[in-house]
């Protein structure tokens, strides 16, 4: 499971959730990831800082 998670860039827990969802719904496609990357990027830009300073 770890290799799959690392390959697709998610946590092992996320892969387990995808498998459970596939069992429940019958869909085998990975769900579209919903994140806040765009909002965070805009907020960082508005604050006048580079992304590296926010890590």
Backbone torsions as a table, in degrees:
resi	resn	phi	psi	omega
1	UNK	NA	-36.2	-178.9
2	UNK	-61.0	-42.7	-179.1
3	UNK	-62.2	-41.2	178.6
4	UNK	-63.6	-47.0	-179.1
5	UNK	-60.0	-45.1	179.7
6	UNK	-65.2	-38.5	-178.8
7	UNK	-63.7	-41.5	-177.5
8	UNK	-95.4	-1.2	174.3
9	UNK	76.3	35.4	177.7
10	UNK	-130.9	173.9	177.3
11	UNK	-79.4	160.1	176.4
12	UNK	-59.7	-38.5	-179.9
13	UNK	-59.5	-38.5	178.5
14	UNK	-63.7	-41.7	178.5
15	UNK	-61.8	-43.2	177.9
16	UNK	-60.9	-40.5	177.9
17	UNK	-63.3	-40.6	178.0
18	UNK	-61.7	-42.4	179.3
19	UNK	-64.0	-42.6	178.3
20	UNK	-63.3	-41.3	179.0
21	UNK	-64.8	-39.6	178.8
22	UNK	-63.0	-40.3	177.4
23	UNK	-62.8	-42.1	-175.8
24	UNK	-73.4	-45.0	-173.0
25	UNK	-97.1	-19.1	-176.2
26	UNK	82.8	1.6	177.8
27	UNK	-92.6	133.2	-177.7
28	UNK	-105.0	-2.4	177.3
29	UNK	-77.2	143.3	175.5
30	UNK	-66.1	135.1	179.6
31	UNK	-64.2	154.8	176.4
32	UNK	-67.5	127.6	-179.0
33	UNK	-75.4	133.3	178.4
34	UNK	-108.6	121.5	-178.1
35	UNK	-139.7	-175.1	-178.3
36	UNK	-117.1	18.7	-175.6
37	UNK	-57.3	-44.0	-178.7
38	UNK	-65.2	-44.9	179.8
39	UNK	-64.1	-40.6	179.2
40	UNK	-65.4	-44.3	179.8
41	UNK	-60.2	-41.8	178.4
42	UNK	-65.3	-40.5	-179.9
43	UNK	-65.2	-41.0	178.9
44	UNK	-64.6	-44.1	179.3
45	UNK	-62.6	-40.6	-179.8
46	UNK	-66.1	-29.5	179.8
47	UNK	-78.8	-9.0	177.7
48	UNK	78.7	25.1	-179.8
49	UNK	-117.4	153.8	173.6
50	UNK	-81.5	158.3	-179.6
51	UNK	-60.7	-33.6	-177.6
52	UNK	-64.4	-30.0	-179.3
53	UNK	-72.5	-17.5	-175.3
54	UNK	-92.6	-3.2	-178.5
55	UNK	-73.8	NA	NA
